[in-house]
Amino acid sequence: MKQLPSRTKKAKELLTGIKQKPKFKPYVHDGWTLYTRLVKMHDDREQRIYFFSKRLANSGTSCAKPEGFDIGINERTGLPYLKRI
């Protein structure tokens, strides 16, 4: 039995040969992909966060742009971010 080099999705896909297609088209802006994940807050509640990454994110899943949000670009850094409409 082969040992997984790491627990990333990419490594599992390479070894199993199964690539799971998302049920939606992930939002991409100038090479930056939008990801989401749930984080646990100090008061034990869970909060959904969104972030952009050019690489495959280890801690989140790609997602579509949420309704009620628009994309802004930081003028100084050029990084995209979500802003409420």
N, C-alpha and C positions, 0 to 999 in steps of 0.2 A: 504494500500500500504506500502511495506517495505521500510525503509530508508537505503540507502547505507552507510556502515560504513566509507568508504573512496572512492576516485575516482580512485582507482587502477584497472588495468585490472583484476587482480585475484579476487577482490571483486565482480566486475560485472559478471565475469564468474560463481562464486559460486551462485549468486542470480538468474541469468538468466538460468543457466544450459547449456549455449552455449559456447563452447570452439572453438575459431577460430584457424585453423591450418595454419601455415605460408606456403607460396607457395614455399619455399626453405628450405634447412636444415641450421639452424644457425651454424656458426663456433664456435666450442668449443675446447679449448686447456687446458688439465689438470684441468678440472672443471671450467675454466674461459670462459664465453660466450662473444662473440664480439657483441657490440651494436653500433648503430649510431643515431645521431640526428642533427638537424639543429640549429645553434646558430646565433643570430644576432650580428654582429660586430659593433664597434663604428661608422664606416662610413656607417651604414645602409645596408650593404650587408649581405647576409646569407652565412655561411660557414658550410659544413658538417664535423662533427667530429666523430671519432671512439674511443671507449673505451671498456675495458674488465671489467667484473663484475662477481662475484660468486653468487650474489643475483639477483633477478628480478629487473631490472632497472626501476625506475619510469619515468625517463625523456627521454627514448630512446626506440628503437625497435631493437630486435635481427636481425642480418644480416649475410650474407655470407661474406667470405673473399674477399675484393675487388681485382680486377686484378691489377697487377703491384706492389703488396705489398707482403712482406714476414713477418713471425713472428719472433721477436727477444725476448730474455729473459734477463731481467736485472739481472746481476750476483749477485749484492748485495741484492736486494729485492726479486728476483724470479718472479717478475711480467712480464707478456707478454706485448709486444707492437708491433705496426705495423711499418715496415720500408720499404721504397721504394727499389725496385729491381734495 
